[in-house]
């Protein structure tokens, strides 16, 4: 795994939630707090709350729908050879899951 690069200290996140991918949302008026979202590869991407003005309700950003739209509209299906290994190796559990998923979905 790479360096921890998220707005919350690694020691504050339970070990079971410290996967390879994660994101966090920090609100302008509460910079000492963040909302942490683990992102496991073996499940759909989460919906995250995006703050706007203090007087406005949060907007829910559906990361999975956004990724699917980018994939469909960005031509990635034509440009990537999914039979090749990724540039950076995945942990075995994730690599096995990914291989199974690709066999079923491509």
N, C-alpha and C positions, 0 to 999 in steps of 0.2 A: 504494500500500500504506500501511497505517497504521503507527503507531509500533511498534517492536520491543518486545514485551511477553512475554518468556519468561525463565526463570531462568538462561539462559546468554547470555553476551555475544555479540552478533552477529558480532564478528570471529573467534570461535572456531568458528563453523559454516561449513563449506565453502559457497561461493556457490551451487553446484547444489542444496543442501539448504535454501536460505532462501526457500521459497515463501511464499505469502500466509498459509497456515494452518500451525500447528505447535503442539505441546504438549511439556511436559517434566515429568518426575517427579523430585522431590527427596526423598531419604530423610532421616528425622529424624536419624540418626546420621552422615550424610555430607553435611552441608549445603553443603560446598564442591564437591560433584559433582552432576551431574544426568544423567538419561537423556533425550535429545532425540529427538523423533519428528516428522519432517516429515509434513505431511498434504496431499498433492496432491489436487485436486478430481477429477482424471481417473482415479483409482484408488479401490478400496475403502479405507475408513478402516482404520488400523492397529490391531493388538492391542497394548495397552500393559501393562507389568507394574506392578501396584499393590502397594507394600510394606505389610505389616501389622506385627505385632510382630517384633522382631529374631529371635525363635526360630521364626517362621512362614515358610513359603515364600510367595513372591509369588503374588498372584492375577492371572490374565490377564483383562483387561477388553477385550472385543471391541467396539470403538467402533462398527463398522458395524452389528452386530446391535442394539446399544443405540439407535443413531439410527433404524434401521428400525422398532423397536418403538415408540419415541417418536412417530414420524411416523404409524404405523398407529393407535396408541391415542390420540393427541393431537388428532385431527380436522384436521390440517394439510391433508390432501388436499381437504377441503371449504372451507377458509377462505382459501386462497392462489390467486390467479389467476396461473398460471405463464406466461401469455401477455404479462404486463406485464414491463417491464425491472426489474431489481433496484434498490433505493434507491441503492446504491453500485455504480458500474460495475465490471465484471470486466475483467481484462486480456483482450485480443482472443483469445488462444489458448484461455483458459478459457471465455470467452463463446461462442466457436464450438463448443467441445466440449459445453458445457452445452446449447446450442440443438439440436445433433444428438441428444444423449441424450434431451432432452425429446420430440423428434419421434418417437423410437423407442419411448419408454416410457410416454407419456401418451396 
